[in-house]
Structure formats: C-alpha cells, structure tokens
Amino acid sequence: MATSTLSEARLQGGAGIGSRLLMFNFRSGKDHVRSLWRLPRIMAASPRLRVLCLAGFRQSERGFREKTGALRKALRGRAELVCLSGPHPVADAAGPEGAGPDPGPCPPEEQPRGWWFSKQEADVFSALEEPTVCRGLEEALGTVAQALSKLGPFDGILGFSQGAALAALVCALGQVGDPRFPLPRFIILVSGFCPRGLGLKEAILQGPLSVPSLHVFGDTDRVIPAQESMQLCSRFAGAIALTHSGGHFIPAAAPQRQAYLQFLDQFAE
C-alpha cells in the first residue's frame, strides 16, 4: 500500500548557502503530516493571517480566485487570501496557463493578464527560455508595491507560476533594502521558477533569501518542470518543499491542506 514519505536532503546548486530542505512527498490520501511536524497548536481565536496572492500568467483576477477556491476553503479561519492579477492584458492564446480562443471584450476582473512579457514584439511569456527583454516588469513591481501599500498590511505572499517568480523577486528586492517591499513573514511559492533575463536571475541567486518559505510543485508539471521549482527553492534558507504527483495547479487535498496549516501555524499570533 502506498504511503506518504518524508526525506531530508542538502540543497544542491547552493554552494555556500547551506540551506536545509524538508521535503514531503504525498503518494496517497493518508495524512501523516501531523506526526512528522511538531509545532504548537494554535487556538481557534487567533486572528487570520492575511496573504497577498499573485496570479500566474494569463490568469484573470476572478479566474485566480476560482482556482484558489479549494485552498481558500482549506484555510478557512486561518488565512484571508487577497488575489491580484498582473497589470498587462493578455489574449487568451498568448501563453501556457489557460486555453480557448479570445472571447472578446470582458469585464476587467475577467480579463486574462500577465506580469511581464519575454518578447518585445508580442505579448507572450516563456519561463524556460532566455528572454531578450522583460517588458512590463517595472509596471508589475509597481502593481505589487501599490497593493502592499493600499491593501495591506499582509503577513505573507503566495505566488503561482509567473506570480511565484515575481513574489521571489519582490522578496529579493526587499532583502536588499527596496523600501517598496517590506519583507513578509513568510512566502508560499507554487510552481515557481527563477526568472530569467536582464539580471533578474542574478538578483534571485544572491542568496540565501531569509524569508521562511514553502515551495509547492508537481512531479508531472509540464509547464514548470519540478527542477525549475527546486532551483528556486534552493535560494531560500531553511526552505520547505511540498511535492505532489499532479501537474500545474495549486493542490489543496487533505495531505496538502495539513502541510499548509502546519506551515502557517508558525506565524499565527
């Protein structure tokens, strides 16, 4: 019978970093997390954590809220998720994180959007190719800074795919003193990757990043391969990795729910 397994390993590719990785790899519906994590129990009356959630490329704000619905339900009473999509409108056929033809004009919250583009002449993005530009990135950073200022304060940041790469960059900038980005108490990166191009990767790789982090990724993710997420994970000191057998989505089944809760319980007051 399949069982959940826990393994510990020194992160590779991080010479001098010395980060330690705790990896949970769930292969069944059995919940073995509680016996593996030994954290204090939090009273139900504790205030909810506020988390700014950054959508992936070609996701609308409403679509991202729907995609995080299972996670929102799993974290009910523990965390408030505030969803934010990118500043740049994107046609439906312009990237990997969605499907279907462009339906034409739609309400702003239903408009697919992105954080930045990897080509000068087209509104497209590829996480796995070295871009010639990162067009629109400054606007993306400004959008996040504005959300932190006007919608905050937030305890943590969650990012999915391109949003996870941006969240990591925000933490890197905050760590080197960018006043727009006060360091969050924690960060959750789902299907994340180190952004490429124009020094972005170098900025992320100036580790170790000190923000407590949970990295979630699927073994069969064909959009952002697991090794890309592992590379980003290795940039964070004391990183925790939660893997699952699925693909490019935010998992929220019972085993993952327990891992999320145990991670977040560290930051409840």
C-alpha positions, 0 to 999 in steps of 0.5 A, a space after each residue: 500500500 502506498 504511503 506518504 514519505 518524508 526525506 531530508 536532503 542538502 540543497 544542491 546548486 547552493 554552494 555556500 548557502 547551506 540551506 536545509 530542505 524538508 521535503 514531503 512527498 504525498 503518494 496517497 490520501 493518508 495524512 501523516 503530516 501531523 506526526 512528522 511536524 511538531 509545532 504548537 497548536 494554535 487556538 481557534 481565536 487567533 486572528 487570520 493571517 492575511 496573504 497577498 496572492 499573485 496570479 500566474 500568467 494569463 490568469 484573470 483576477 476572478 479566474 485566480 480566485 476560482 482556482 484558489 477556491 479549494 485552498 481558500 476553503 482549506 484555510 478557512 479561519 486561518 488565512 484571508 487570501 487577497 488575489 491580484 492579477 498582473 497589470 498587462 492584458 493578455 489574449 487568451 492564446 498568448 501563453 501556457 496557463 489557460 486555453 480557448 480562443 479570445 472571447 472578446 471584450 470582458 469585464 476587467 476582473 475577467 480579463 486574462 493578464 500577465 506580469 511581464 512579457 519575454 518578447 518585445 514584439 508580442 505579448 507572450 511569456 516563456 519561463 524556460 527560455 532566455 528572454 531578450 527583454 522583460 517588458 512590463 516588469 517595472 509596471 508589475 513591481 509597481 502593481 505589487 508595491 501599490 497593493 502592499 501599500 493600499 491593501 495591506 498590511 499582509 503577513 505573507 505572499 503566495 505566488 503561482 507560476 509567473 506570480 511565484 517568480 515575481 513574489 521571489 523577486 519582490 522578496 529579493 528586492 526587499 532583502 536588499 533594502 527596496 523600501 517598496 517591499 517590506 519583507 513578509 513573514 513568510 512566502 508560499 511559492 507554487 510552481 515557481 521558477 527563477 526568472 530569467 533575463 536582464 539580471 533578474 536571475 542574478 538578483 534571485 541567486 544572491 542568496 540565501 533569501 531569509 524569508 521562511 518559505 514553502 515551495 509547492 510543485 508537481 512531479 508531472 508539471 509540464 509547464 514548470 518542470 519540478 527542477 525549475 521549482 527546486 532551483 528556486 527553492 534552493 535560494 531560500 534558507 531553511 526552505 520547505 518543499 511540498 511535492 505532489 504527483 499532479 501537474 500545474 495547479 495549486 493542490 489543496 487535498 487533505 495531505 496538502 491542506 495539513 502541510 499548509 496549516 502546519 506551515 502557517 501555524 508558525 506565524 499565527 499570533 
